[in-house]
Amino acid sequence: MTLLTLVDFVGRFHPVLVHLPIGILLIACLFQLFAKRLPSLEPAIPVMLFWGMLAAIASCMTGYLLSLSGDYDQELVTRHQWLGIVTAIAALLLYGCYRFSLLTRYSNIMAGLTIGAVTVTGHLGGSLTHGADYLTAGLNSVDPNQPLKPIPNIQEAVLYTAVVQPILQRKCYSCHGSTKQKGRLRLDKEPNILKGGKDGKILASGKPDESALVKRLLLPLSDDDHMPPKEKPQLTPNEVAVLSWWVSTGNSFTKKVKELPQTDKIKPVLAALQSGSDGSGAAANIAVPKDDVAAADESAVKQLTDNGVIVVPVSNDKNYVSVNFVTATAKAATLVKLLEPIKKQVVWLKLDNSNITDESLKTIAALANLTRLSLSNTAITDAGMAQLSTLKQLQVLNLVGTKITQQGLGSLKGLKTLRELYLYKTAVNKNNWAQLKQAFPKVLLDSGGYIVPTLETDTTLVTAPQKK
């Protein structure tokens, strides 16, 4: 073991040791502040101060060794380091007050100052490991497990700004951002990305197979060099494909998507980014009608897109389209009428979380070629289900979070092509589930609330059991 390896090994004990002085000193100082009211607490104070002082000194030493790795923002490290030293000195002085009966009348003041030093030092430590906004991150950050937001006109978007940067922000900044740079690699700014880390450059322009940024994403999850680490949220296949394509086209930071050569492999990925698909490939398994139709009326499509509705083709060789109201949910009940001129072309329709009602289903019932319909978290009821019985091509229907009951679903028995029905959080009585399966023997009925088996690669979150 070399000296540098030993330094790195010892430094990594800092996150373990640093919690000891935080806990011990805070309790000791609180005991000190309440000692006059509760004299029985006083004998424990010197013992806790002694061990808290030693733990603080050990934390300072290991923290300094850890800082030598260069994986963290140096300015923030310096502030955290000096406040840690101040905390250790305060603990030493407070212990001296008890050990040698010195300045006992100032003990409460010193206890208060020690609490303040521990708090600020701990906050800076949290900023180093979790980012400067870690206290409010849960309120305003994007969930890294959620798909990217739809990009209404993907061809006009700057690839790096609209797609690549959001992927890096959600999946990479926690370890390679402004406050923490594992391997001295920072991915939040163009110059830093081009510079690379301690192992050299991560991009070989035009050669994704030779670029560390892409190669590490493709390593087995069990490989120590795989990125992100297996305990972190992983990139989806579409996200990996986008990063690989970005590098293969020269990793430009300014070019629009339309300015870059687009392979047959990347075209469906771009379509998914525009439509808001999660990239899971589920939609790809839903067939479109065999017979083609004429191209959709351009003026009708423009009227929809001008109102925030996303309309994209679902096939390279047919004129069918997917329509997504994800950015126009509040106006969906009115805008859905604009589908009339393109009723033959619409095969996938997403109206989740919109304001549509049973009245809107009259328009949807006219979409004769519709194969996939998503109505989750809308106000539709059993009264509107009968209108959907005319959709003879329908294969997938999502009714999650609606008030639909078993009686309403009875109207769908005549749909011979139906194969997936999503009923989580509906009004379907669980006691009627067996009857429902008999009514739809060839349909996958998804009730939600299922238990997924835990794998070795999973991160398990343990919470307190809820009262029933």
N, C-alpha and C positions, 0 to 999 in steps of 0.2 A: 504494500500500500504506500503510494507516494505521499509526500507532505501535502500537496494540493488536494488529493483525494481525502486525506484525513481531515483537513480543514473543512472541506465541503460536508463530510459525514457528520462532524461535530456540530457544524452550523445548523444542520437540519433538525437538531433537537430543540431549536429555539421555539417553534410553535407548540412543542410539548411543555417546555419549562415555563413559558411566558404566562400560562394560565394560573400557575401556582402563586406568584406574587399578587396577581390581580385579585384572586379570591381571598388569600390569607390576609393581605394588607387591608383590603376593604372591610373585612370582618373585624380585624383588630382596631381599625380606626373608628368603626361604628361602636364597638364595645367601649372605646375611650370616651366617645361623646356621650354615652349613656351610663358611664360608670358611676357618676354621682347619684343618679336615681336608682341604679341597680348595682350596689357595691359587690355583689357576688360575681360580677363579670370581671372585676379588676385583676384577679390572680392569673387569668388566662391571657391577658394582654401582652406581657413581656415575652411569653413563649411564642405567641403568634408573630409578634414583631421580629423576633430573632430568626425564625424560619422564613418569614416573608422577606426579610432583608437579604438572607442568603440566596433565596430564589430569585430576587431581583438582580443581584450581582451576577448570578449564573446566567440569567436571561440576557443581561447586557453583553456578556462575553460571547455567548452563542449567537446573539443577534448580530454582533459585529462580524463574526466569521461568516454568517449567512449573507451579509451585505456584500462580501467580497466576490460573490458569484456574479454580480452585475445584472441580476435578473429584475431589478426593481428601479423605479424612478429615483435617481440619486438625491435630488433635492428633498423629496419626501422622506427618504431613508435618513438623511442627515437630521431632519427635524425630529423624527421618531427616535433616532439614536440618542440625541442629546436630552430629550425629555425622559427617555428611559434611564439615563444616568442621573438626572435630577430626581427621579422617583426613587432610585436606589439610595441616593444620598439622603433624601428626606426620611426614608425608612431607617437608615442608619442613625440619623440624628434623633429620631423619635424613640428608637430603641435605647439610645444613650441616655435619654431623659429618664427612662425607667431604670435602666441598669445602674446608673450612678446618681439617681435622684437629683438631676440637674434641670433647672428651668421648668419644673412641673406645672407652673401656672400658665405656661405657654403650650402645654401638651395638646389642648383642644384645638388651638389655632394650627399647630403643626399637623394634627390629624386631619383637619379640614383641607389643608394645603396638599397633603399626601393623597387624599381622595381625589382632589382636582387633578393632580399630576397623573395618577393612575388612569383616570377617565380620559384625559386628553391623549395620553400616550397610547392607550388602548384604541381610541378612535383612529389615530394615525396608522396604527398597525392594521386595523380593519380596512382603511383606505388603501394600504399597500397590497393587501391580498385580494380584496374584493372590489376595488375601485373607489374613487373619491365619492361617488354617489350611492354607496352601498346601503345607506340608511333609507333612502327614498327610492331605490331601484325597483322595489316590488310594487311601487305605486304608479310608475310611469314607464317602465321598460317593457320591451316586447318579449313575450315568452319565446325562448329559443326553440321550443318544440312546436310552435305554431308555424304554419306555412307563410311564405311571403305574401304580402297584400297584392291583389291583382294590379297589373299595369295596363291601363286601358288601351294604350297604343304602344305596344312593345317595340315596334320598328323605329319609332321616333325617339325612344329613350336612349340615353347614354348608358352603355352596358355596365361600365364600372360603377357609376353613381347610382343607377336604379336597381342593379341586381347584385353585382359582385360585392360592393361595399356593405349592403345590408346583410349578406350572408356572413361576411367576415365579422361584422359587428355582433351578430347574434350568436355565432358559434366559436369565434376566435379571440375577441377582444378581452375576455376575462383573463386570459393568460398572456396575450400579446397586445395589450392596449397601452394607454398613456401612463398608467401607474405600475403596471407589472409587465415585464418582458422576459419570459422564460427563454433561456438560450440566447438572451440579448436580441431577441427578434420582436420587432414592433410592426403591427399590421394596420394601424389606424391612419397612416399617412403615406402618400405616394413615395417620397424619398426613402422612408424607412423600409417599405416593401421592396424597393429596388436594391437597397443596400444589403438586406438579408440579416442573418444573425451571426453568432460566434462560429457556426459551421460553414459560413460562406453564403453566397446568394441562393435564394429559394426559387428563382425564376430563370428558366432558360427560354427566352422569347421564341415562340413558334414550336417549342418542343416540350409538350406537357409530360411526356414519358421521362424526360431528363430533369424535370423541375421538382425540387423537394416539396414544394407546396402541394402538388398533385400526388406525387409518389407516396407521401406519408398518409394521405387520405385513403389510398387503395390498399395499404398493408392490412393484414389480418388484425382483428380487434385485440387479439391476445398478444400481438407484437408490441414491445415496449416503445418502439418508435412510431406506432400508429398515432395519428392525430385526427380529431381531438382525443384525449385520454378516454379510456372506455367508461369512466364514471361520469363523463360529460355528455351533453346532448350531441348526437351524431348528425352529420350531414345526410340529407336525403340523396337518393340516386340522381335526382334532377339537379340538386345543388352542386354535386360533384361534377356532373356533366357540364354545367355552366362554367365552373372554374377551369375545367380542362379546356373547354372551347375558348374561353377568354385568353388563356396562355397560348393556345395553338394559333390564334389570330393576331398574336403580337402583343398581348396584354396592354392594350391602349387604355389610357385613363380618360380620354376625351371623345372617342369615336362613338357614333350612334350604332344601334344594332343593324340598321339597314345598310350601313357602310361596310359591314363585315361579311365575308363569305359564309354562307349558311349551308351546312350539310344536311342530308336527309335525316341524320340522327338528331341534330339539334332543333330541327323545325318543330317537332311535337313538344319539345321542352319549352320552346318559346311560346307556343300556343297555350301550354299549361300555365305559364307565368301570366299571360294575358287574361286567361279565363278564371284564374284563381284556384286552379286544381292543386291538390296537395302533393301531386307528383307520385302518388302511391301506385298509379297505374290501374286503379279500379275502373275508371271511366273507359279506359282503352278496351276493357273486356266486354263492354256493352256494344253490341253490333248496331250498325246503322242499316236502314233498309237497303235491299239489293238493288232496287231500281233507283236511278238517279232522277233528279228534278232540275228544272231550270235554275239559273243563278238567282239569288235573292235580290229583290228590288233595292237598288243602291240608295234611293231617296228614303225608303222605309228604314233601312239599316242606319243611315246617317241620322235620321230623326231620333232613333233609339239611342245611339252613341252620344249624340249631343245632349241627351238628358241623363247621361251617366251610366247607361246600360251597356254591358260588355257583350259584344257579338263577335265570335270568332269561328272560323271554319273548323270542322272536326276531322276532315279528311283531305288529302292532297288531290284525290281524283274524283271527288264528288262535291256537290254544292250544298250539302247539309251543314247547318251551323249550330253552335252552342250559344245560349243566351243566359247571362248571369246578371241578376239585379242586385248584386252585393253592394254596389255603391249608389243604389237608388231605391233602397228599401222603403223609405218614407213615402215615395210617390208611386210605388209599384201598382197599387190598385187602379190608378189612372193610366199609367204607362203600359200596362199589360195589354191594353186595347190596341196598342201600336203593333202588336204581333200579327194582326189580321193579314196584312199584305204579304207576310213571309210565313204563313201558317204551314205551307208545304215543306219549307226548308228547315224548320226548327225540330231538332231531334233530342237535344238536351236542354233542360230548363231548370234554373236554380232560382227559387223565390224564398229561400230561408230568411227568417227573421223580418219578413216584410209585412206590410199592412193589408195584404190581400184577404178577402173574405170569400164566402160561398158564391157571391155574385161574380167574382173574378173567374171562377172555375168554368163559367159558361164560355169565356174566350179560350181558355186552355183546352176545353173539350174539342175545340175545332182544329187543334194541332194534330192532324191525323197520323203523322209520322213520328210523333213523340215516343222516344224509347226510355228516357230517363227523366224523372220529375222529382224535384226536391222541394217539399213544402214544410220543412221543420220549423217549429216555433211560430206558427201563424195561427190566425183565428178561425180557420176552416172547421166545419162541424160535419156530423153525419149527413145533414141535409144536402151537402154539396157533393158527397161521394158518388151519388148516382150519375152525376154528369160525367165523371171520369170513366164510366163504363164504356164509353164510345172509343176510348184510346186503345185500339186493337193491337198496336205495336208496342205498348208499354211493357218494359222489362224490369225496371227498378222504380220503386216509389218510396220516398222518405217522408214519413209522417211523425217523426220524433217531436215530442213536446206539444202535440196538438190534443184536442178534446175528442178525437175519433174513438168510437167504441166498436165492439164486435158487430153490432147491428149495422153500423155504417160500412164496415168492411165487406159485409155480405153483398153489396152492390158490385164488388170487383170479381166475383166468382167466375164471371164469363170471360175474363181476360186470360186467354190461353197462353200468351207469351210471358206473363208475369212470372219472375223468378226470384226477386228479392223484395222484401217488404220490411221496412224498419219502423218499429213500434215502441221504442223506448220512451218512457214518460208520457204515454198516451193514456186514455181513459179505458183501455181494454182491461177487463177484470182478469186477474191471473187465474181465477178458477175456471175461466172459459178458454184457457190456452189450448187444452187438449182438443176441444171442439174446433177451435180455429185451425189447428194443424190438420184435422180431418177435412175441413172445408178447402184448405189450400195444400194438398199433399205434395205438390211439386215445387212449392215456393219456400225459399229460405226465409223464415220468420225470425227476425232479430229483435229480441226483447230487451237487449242491453242489460246492464247490471251484472254481467258475467264476471267470473273470477279468472284472471290470467295467471297461469303457473309461473313461478319465479325461477328464472334461469341464473346461472352463475355470473353471466355478464350484466345482469340487471342491478340497478341501485334500488335498494328496498327502503321505503320511508315508513317508519314505525310511528303510529299515532295512538293516542288514548282511545279506547273503545267508546262509541257514542251510546248514550242511553236511549233505549227504545221506548 
